[in-house]
Amino acid sequence: MIILRNKRKNFSLGLLIFRLISLIIILICLALLYNWNLENNTNSELADNLSESFITGVTQTTQVNPTDETSEENVNSSPSYETIEVNFQELLNHNEQAVAWIKINNTNINFPIVKGNDNSYYLTHNFDKKSNSAGWIFADYTNNFDTLDKNTLIYGHNRRNNTMFSNLKYLLNPEWFNDNLNKYFIFNTKDHKYIAQIFSVYKINANSLLLSNSFENEEAFNQFITDCKQKSIYNFDIEVPYEDNIITLCTCDNNTQYRIVVHAKLINVN
């Protein structure tokens, strides 16, 4: 009888410890989930506030890269594209590392872009420079925004609640491109306004992705453009000559193994 009682006590104690450990694990998971949601909501609200505060106007522009500027037929047939005015002076007072603004049609991507001293800081900090696992949309620290490089590299997290650069996944959906306006997006710097004309969209293994902001010569640039077009899931049939500057958007595909990549050429609409 004494042996049975000891076994029951040991079993009860073991069960109690197991339940306590399980409860602690559940509480930790709930706390992590709460913090994850809080950080996402914080960034969403911050993005909304920034767009309301620093986008000072919306205008329409036509003749996106016309083949003949003097052709009346081309002028009349060119669709109208939205451009925005950004108060960069005030934006820089908010964060001196702000370098550009990006807005993609029919997505929630409407953010100021920052550039840190490395490519790590804004993976874990938001526009207010507060610690946040959602990070922010940031440019490669090697890019030059006084005079744009041949390739401007922009990164952002793909959050499961559809914040930051998560909406880039829409560009993989053929139905999304039924609207021709979705083949362009807005990219503003402090001194210039651009329409970015997309020429390549694809998903790729992270280990196979090679990006650079500069090229040794025209041949290297042309080869890069050819490679991008060959990887693309759509054929945009767009010429990208060496005289053009391009922009590359990159995010994870909900894991660390793959990347969603978008390439576009920049058309100055100042």
Order of alpha helices (4+ residues) and beta strands (2+ residues): alpha-beta-alpha-beta-alpha-beta-beta-beta-beta-beta-beta-alpha-beta-beta
